[in-house]
């Protein structure tokens, strides 16, 4: 599931010089970030009272989106 992108109101305007391209949004699960199994999920870094896994990552996958400059 894609989390969210935040853009400022100027980027959302039809006549903006810099625009976010919504259809380009994607999840970028990099190699080694996911556990194996029926449902791949991020390998957590831990912390916040849990044991730290230095080989872990965030509890969210990175996301990417194209930004167009006119």
ABEGO torsion letter per residue (X at the ends): XBBBBBBBAAAABAABABBBBAAABBBBBBBGABBBEABBBBBBAEEGGBBBBAABBBABBBBBBBBBBX
